[in-house]
């Protein structure tokens, strides 16, 4: 699995980067900045080269966002909802 994640060059974690940017620049701007970086040959390098991103995130913060072990996204919420549905409790 890790090999597949690494093969994406971090693109599967674009949402994690956008989520870290959004509080500072807004969700739409964060999405646009990350999408622009995703179109480049090296996603990480493009993130680090973008002044608008670097004004908000350090290199270490970008690397943390690109670490799949740190990003579960909404997985917890989805599991909770599925368990509640099975138990007959709406959430």
N, C-alpha and C positions, 0 to 999 in steps of 0.2 A: 504494500500500500504506500509506504513512504517513497518508494521509487516512482510511483505514479504521481504523487504530489510534487516531487522534485522535478519531474519531467515537464510539469506545467509552468515552471519558472516562477512560481508564486501566483500565477493568475487566479487560481482557485480561491485565493485569499484576498482578492480585490475588495470584497465587501468588508473584510476586517480592516483594511486600510481606510476605506471610506468611512466606516463607523468611527474610527479614531479622529478623522478630520472633521466630520460633521459638526461637532459641538462648536468648533472655532469658525468654520466658514459656511456652515449651512449644508443641508443634505444634498441639494441640487448641485452646488458648486463642488462639493466633495466628490460626488459621482462623476462630474465632468472631468475633474482633475485626474481622477484614477482611471477613467476611460481613456484619456489622452495618453497616460503612461502605459496602459495595457496595450496600446497599439504599437508600441516601440519594441524592437528586438529583445531588449533586456528590461523586463518590468521593474526589477529592483533598481537598476541603474537609472531608469527614467524617473522613478519616484524620487530618488536622491538628487537628480539633476533639476527637478522642477522647483523654482524658488518659492512658489506659493505653497508647496507641500513642505519644503524644508523650513519655512517660516513657522510652521506649526508642529512638525515632527522631527526629532533628531534621528540620526542614523540608527541608533539603538532602538528607538520607538518603531521605526520602519521595519527593522529586523524582527522585533517582537510581533508586529502585526503579520509578518510573513511566516511566522512559526506556526505550523498547523497544530502543534500540541497546545497552543494557547488560545485557540479559537474553536469554540463549540457553537457559535452563532446562537440560534434559537432552539437548539437540540433539546435542552432541558424543558423548555416550554412545550414543545411538541410531545415529549415523553409524558409530561404531566397531563396534558390534554387527552392523550391516548389512554392513559391509565384511568383518568376520571370517566371517560366514555365507557370503558369496560366495566367500571364499577357502578355506572349509572348516575354519576354525579357530574352535572354540567359545570364547566369553569369558564 
